[in-house]
Amino acid sequence: MFYISLGIFIVFSSIWGFFASAALYHLKKYAMPGWTAPRLVVPLFFSLSLLFFLLSLYFLFTMPRTRGAEDQRPASFIYSNDLT
């Protein structure tokens, strides 16, 4: 499941990066003269994007990397009192 999620994450991040760069390009190119919003929006966008990207990487890599049922402990282990 981890490797499937990693593939989806890479594809999603690539698509998001394309659209984000297009939006920022158009914001800077077609801003009205004297309009100061691009100077505020671009650093804010990059900082929030970096924060959310790092959070998503953290949660992606804390996902358990099991391959299936053979790696799972049996249900009897969970309910047993033996901790060995």
Secondary structure as UniProt FT lines:
FT   HELIX           2..29
FT   TURN            33..34
FT   HELIX           37..61
FT   HELIX           69..71
FT   HELIX           75..79
//
